[in-house]
Amino acid sequence: MSDQAFYSGLQQKLDTLKTEGLFKPERVLASRQGAEVVADDGRTLINMCANNYLGLSGDVETQKAAEAALQKYGYGLSSVRFICGTQTVHKELEKKLSDFLGTEDTILYAAAFDANGGVFEPLFDENDAIISDALNHASIIDGIRLCKAARYRYANNDMADLEKQLQAATEAGRRHKIIVTDGVFSMDGTIAQLDRIVALAEKYGALTMIDESHASGFMGKTGRGTHEHCGVIGRIDIITGTLGKALGGAMGGFTSGRKEVIETLRQKSRPYLFSNTLAPMIAGASLAVLDRIGKSTELRDRLHENTAYFRREIERIGFTIKPGTHPVVPVMLFDAPVAQKFAARMFELGVLLSGFFYPVVPMGQARVRVQLSAAHTREQLDKVLGAFEHAGRELGIIKAA
Ligand SMILES: *Cc1c(COP(=O)(O)O)cnc(C)c1O
């Protein structure tokens, strides 16, 4: 406590974030997660900013499955997986995830952040090349930093640039090459062109890896993910993803792929070796979630109906959105102060959503991001659309009818 300059330096930087409007306060909820939430001041809000795509966070069936696993397996294990932290429920979940994703084996982590952080370093070294989409998630970027492989970056979703980078890595004589992309990019709701990526990988003898955090459980006909959506099941080498979004929403992550890859990660992946096992109640609830979405596409279908409805109606009112089909709907406001004012006004009107502006998105691309859920009722979506119309007219974003 003797270096006061350290603390005053931090305070200055925090103050700067506040004056620049980049400070991120926490929104405190007094209720469970859901289509409607209660804020700590008692106000009820329609929630349009959770990654709760299937509505399973806060869901009672998910909770009951967690309670059953809690009863059977206890609260925690006080151990990493390989010492005494592996229960039958963990092995069952790894098997079930492999079947669901169409892979040979799966390894669980405490978070997808850890899965991405621990996937590159054990598998690749300075002889290899990692070719990464410019908009990939922070955890992928950090994971690549922890590994000695040569780094190549291609412009977001730009297949011509990807091919250029593949050629550069080939000319440099790299031993193994791996193309890495988010299956879905969460700021734009853009879906990676996996059919074209797989074709390029085959042309250049490269491996492929996708992060399915914004896709597992609802993309593709049976919700298996972006690889199902793009018709390339069985042709992706490595799949990472989270249990903390559509698949129940608590926490946890995974890496899935060929058995040689997963076995190597069990021997060498540092977040797996040196961090505690996933709580058994989460593993048990995740199993129940996968069972539920394996039996019926009802939740997934409702999510896509809600998405199609919202995308159509918000454009009809006069707002500009990024085109697409994903439940992430960026409503473009372009100007940062307008986006900030708009999100604040929507909050007053009882709608929770988040505004994004530079540097999170490019300059002049400020937006509010809407995320649809299977839990939203048509009535709730109509209320949200009504609030959009109201606030949009007030702030001069859309014309009065
Ligand atoms: C949310 C997210 C993660 C992190 O997931 P956690 O399980 O919360 O650590 C990783 N990658 C992508 C693409 C994500 O959207």
The ligand as a MOL file (V3000), in Angstrom:
LIG
                    3D

  0  0  0     0  0            999 V3000
M  V30 BEGIN CTAB
M  V30 COUNTS 15 15 0 0 0
M  V30 BEGIN ATOM
M  V30 1 C -19.1260 -15.9940 -25.1320 0
M  V30 2 C -18.0410 -16.4820 -26.0050 0
M  V30 3 C -16.9330 -17.1500 -25.4960 0
M  V30 4 C -16.7180 -17.3030 -24.0050 0
M  V30 5 O -17.5940 -18.2280 -23.4700 0
M  V30 6 P -17.5280 -18.5460 -21.9100 0
M  V30 7 O -17.9960 -19.9460 -21.7910 0
M  V30 8 O -18.4410 -17.5540 -21.2610 0
M  V30 9 O -16.1210 -18.3650 -21.4820 0
M  V30 10 C -15.9930 -17.6500 -26.3730 0
M  V30 11 N -16.1220 -17.4860 -27.7110 0
M  V30 12 C -17.1650 -16.8210 -28.2380 0
M  V30 13 C -17.2740 -16.6720 -29.7100 0
M  V30 14 C -18.1550 -16.3010 -27.4030 0
M  V30 15 O -19.1780 -15.6340 -27.9310 0
M  V30 END ATOM
M  V30 BEGIN BOND
M  V30 1 1 1 2
M  V30 2 1 2 3
M  V30 3 2 2 14
M  V30 4 1 3 4
M  V30 5 2 3 10
M  V30 6 1 4 5
M  V30 7 1 5 6
M  V30 8 2 6 7
M  V30 9 1 6 8
M  V30 10 1 6 9
M  V30 11 1 10 11
M  V30 12 2 11 12
M  V30 13 1 12 13
M  V30 14 1 12 14
M  V30 15 1 14 15
M  V30 END BOND
M  V30 END CTAB
M  END
